Amino acid sequence: MNEGYLKVNVYSDNIANPVRNANVTILKNNNVIYQTKTNENGETELITLNTVNKDYTLEEQYEVRPYETYDVRVEALGLNPINIMGVQIFDGVTSIQNIYMSSIDNSNTVDNYTVTPNTLWGDYPANIFDQGEEPLIAPIVLKEILIPENIIVHDGVPSNSNAPNYTVPFVDYIKNVASSEIYSTWPQETIKANVLAIISFTLNRIYTEWYPSRGYNFTITSTTSYDQKYTRNGTIFEPISKVVDEIFNNYIRSGIRLEPLLAHYKSDTTEKGYLSQWGSKELGDEGFSALEILRYYYGENINIYEAMVTGNYPYSFTSTLQEGNCSIDVYLLQNALNYIRGSYPGIPAIPNPSGLFDTATKEAVSVFQRVFSLDEIGKVNYQTWYKISYILTAVKDLTESVYS
């Protein structure tokens, strides 16, 4: 058997509150195969698990499921137990399973979730546009294209008023969809091209206010019949996660059009205006860049643009910070990491912040990057600064709610 890897992160309600000493059990066919506890940052060690050969992910086939699945059970004092069934493990890839536990109540409830199959393997309904239903022309509503802090995902078809709505951080939503729609074993440029298509589709829904303009109280749906596949508590894969962290505020549009491209895609197609996911994998194998792949399917007028990021973040990114730098930005960074350390004590303290990016600061940055599955480079690029700002805001919100 081949091997893949699993890291479980456990939080109480939100990412600002990691759960230490949670009991994590990995099961296969109801048999316990591994048990561990979370550390002070709410994370397990990297767990090695058997899976199938990644060759099954590298060509279109429907005989052998190209990943193995396991069940994860988590128990922690004062929190409802939670079971995640169908956690996916790919050959040579680290799977990241984020688990959000709710406060215990008197009903003795166990929260159960199932990770549904990847769309390249599972049987999902075709998009309504594939069935001949022409979409209404979307009005251009918003004045500018912005990356929101959160979006609201409707977990069903638009007309199902009983389906729940979930408020999901934008970046987490993109990681979830990409992990549900493509394979993490594919070439990096292929992953980038598909992620850009997913981001652009999502931003088009936001920019045109597609659902709110029709009277709905959500941004997008979780169903492939209308939008993209979102899986509640789905497994995220490290190669995809890192690409999203790198390009989450990039999108594509065509020519002089202002709106992000409503970038449709299918698993395998020659239809004009659609990206073929398997075809994009082949182009990646041939050395095509992400932009070349996108132009191959959407036309030569396609270009990549950068959107502004919204959110109540206290500081804006200016430039990459690294060892030896001395500035007010370094001072803000040091104090931010020390504040975050209140929730994540595994991040080393930076004594006497002075604005000098010293060895202690580099170590704290490296541990932060490791905890949040960023490239562990020991310097603060845009991706790390954004994540620090996001976590700092979440921790401050939690602290203020406790003392208000």
Beta strands, then each sheet from edge to edge (+ up, - down):
strand 1: 2-12
strand 2: 23-28
strand 3: 31-37
strand 4: 47-51
strand 5: 68-76
strand 6: 79-89
strand 7: 94-101
strand 8: 111-114
strand 9: 146-147
strand 10: 150-154
strand 11: 165-169
strand 12: 220-221
strand 13: 236-237
strand 14: 250-254
strand 15: 265-266
strand 16: 275-276
strand 17: 302-306
strand 18: 308-309
sheet 1: 4+ 1- 7- 13+
sheet 2: 3+ 2- 5+ 6- 8-
sheet 3: 9+ 18+
sheet 4: 11+ 10- 12-
sheet 5: 14+ 17-
sheet 6: 15+ 16+
end
